[in-house]
Amino acid sequence: MDDSLEELLGVSHRGALEFFFTGLRDAAEGTVDRQELLYNASVLAHYAQVSTASDTDFPAPANLTFVFDHFVCGAPLAGDGPVMEVAGAQCLLLAGFFEDQMRRRHNIEWYATLGAGFFRRAAAQEPAQRKAHVLDAVGRRFEPWRQTHARLGRELRDRPYLLPRREEP
């Protein structure tokens, strides 16, 4: 993100990451692994800053139909670990954080199973041991993480203001 846009939006990638890290930590039920928490926060921070029309990265998905069309029907991508990670992250974002919006048209439980499988396949192909461990853990605990994302999404929608009002001079 260029400096002028970052200044206009008032948030850096680090700021977004810290925001979602704190939010997920507070929304989690019980103690969670710090590396998994950081990974989940990075997913939300990333998609908070990527357009649905991005042509430089995988775009933010508009709905779970996008995930199905690109990662299930687009079967040639199934052998690519980084692509499977993106597919898992998009399932987590939409079936989790945006669960209430997606539930009207999609079977959330089916997409949760799909997302967990995407993460496990990404982990199996990841050469870096630490990252493979985190991807596998997120895949194994996909449902609790999905529910934590959903709780955070609801909490944020229920807050009338995220930023304090500035007093007029």
Helices and strands as residue ranges (DSSP letters): H 3-9, H 13-27, H 34-48, H 64-67, I 68-72, G 75-79, H 81-92, I 93-97, H 99-102, H 108-125, H 129-140, H 142-158
